[in-house]
Amino acid sequence: MLPDTGNALAGATPNSFLGVYLAIWGIFTAFMWYGTWGASKVQQFVFLSLTVLFFLLALEKWTGIESVATFAGAIGIICGSSAFYLAMAELLEEVKGKKVLPY
């Protein structure tokens, strides 16, 4: 998982390997998404969007198409924003003892 730094001890990680690495995280996250079925819709959305994000990032590494990375970045912003919302909703519910934000 090293970038190309010119170090003689280790070269840069090949993009094909990074694609496999990201795809494995996508598979793991897909199982986590399955685990959210029956939970809140926001949790389901966070894990679904994260699964899509990992597979898009893997696809970009395998194909080298930069527009896929741009689209993955947009999905990442949506995923991160929804995760932030979920965290705030759960935190406020814990602190206030009631639902403050719907999730």
C-alpha positions as MATLAB code, in Angstrom:
seq = 'MLPDTGNALAGATPNSFLGVYLAIWGIFTAFMWYGTWGASKVQQFVFLSLTVLFFLLALEKWTGIESVATFAGAIGIICGSSAFYLAMAELLEEVKGKKVLPY';
ca = [
       0.000    0.000    0.000;
       2.915    2.300   -0.676;
       2.910    5.295   -3.017;
       5.719    5.790   -5.512;
       8.334    7.569   -3.385;
      11.426    6.452   -5.273;
      12.426    4.254   -2.341;
      14.739    1.424   -3.404;
      13.313   -0.912   -0.748;
       9.747   -0.968   -2.017;
       8.075    0.166   -5.202;
       4.602    1.588   -5.637;
       1.674   -0.781   -5.216;
       0.221   -1.776   -8.609;
      -3.222   -0.364   -9.387;
      -4.566   -3.854  -10.065;
      -3.679   -4.866   -6.500;
      -5.266   -1.716   -5.079;
      -8.404   -2.548   -7.075;
      -8.565   -6.018   -5.528;
      -7.942   -4.538   -2.073;
     -10.796   -2.043   -2.517;
     -13.100   -4.729   -3.924;
     -12.469   -6.900   -0.848;
     -13.480   -3.950    1.333;
     -16.557   -3.600   -0.884;
     -17.490   -7.231   -0.260;
     -17.004   -6.793    3.488;
     -19.105   -3.635    3.461;
     -21.823   -5.418    1.474;
     -22.066   -7.971    4.289;
     -22.229   -5.120    6.787;
     -25.038   -3.574    4.711;
     -26.905   -6.869    4.848;
     -26.514   -6.725    8.632;
     -28.320   -3.376    8.707;
     -31.509   -4.796    7.197;
     -34.150   -4.278    9.826;
     -32.215   -1.348   11.292;
     -32.731    2.308   10.471;
     -32.969    3.463    6.878;
     -30.057    5.851    7.379;
     -27.791    2.995    8.523;
     -28.831    1.027    5.460;
     -28.089    4.012    3.228;
     -24.656    4.602    4.785;
     -23.537    1.032    4.214;
     -25.092    0.759    0.759;
     -23.433    3.969   -0.403;
     -20.122    2.843    1.136;
     -20.381   -0.476   -0.711;
     -20.987    1.334   -3.988;
     -18.098    3.684   -3.206;
     -15.596    0.860   -2.653;
     -16.606   -0.885   -5.888;
     -16.381    2.367   -7.849;
     -12.914    3.031   -6.452;
     -11.874   -0.524   -7.376;
     -13.284   -0.043  -10.869;
     -11.304    3.164  -11.300;
      -8.087    1.400  -10.257;
      -8.723   -1.431  -12.719;
      -9.737    0.741  -15.672;
      -7.888    4.009  -15.060;
     -10.967    6.026  -16.069;
     -10.685    9.218  -14.036;
     -14.354   10.149  -14.409;
     -15.171    7.045  -12.348;
     -12.986    8.457   -9.563;
     -14.806   11.785   -9.810;
     -18.179   10.052   -9.522;
     -16.829    7.945   -6.630;
     -15.798   11.184   -4.918;
     -19.348   12.483   -5.155;
     -20.677    9.206   -3.729;
     -18.071    9.492   -0.965;
     -19.283   12.956   -0.022;
     -22.876   11.712    0.098;
     -21.847    8.665    2.139;
     -19.789   10.721    4.576;
     -22.540   13.298    4.987;
     -25.117   10.620    5.724;
     -22.750    8.950    8.209;
     -22.225   12.312    9.921;
     -26.005   12.804   10.107;
     -26.465    9.313   11.567;
     -23.794    9.947   14.188;
     -25.398   13.221   15.227;
     -28.871   11.657   15.345;
     -27.677    8.795   17.546;
     -25.617   11.081   19.781;
     -28.470   13.525   20.314;
     -30.861   10.662   21.057;
     -28.465    9.300   23.668;
     -27.904   12.684   25.300;
     -31.516   13.893   25.204;
     -33.155   10.538   25.918;
     -35.498   10.946   22.933;
     -35.334   11.107   19.163;
     -34.307   14.582   18.050;
     -33.436   13.806   14.402;
     -35.312   11.145   12.439;
     -33.241    8.211   11.284;
];
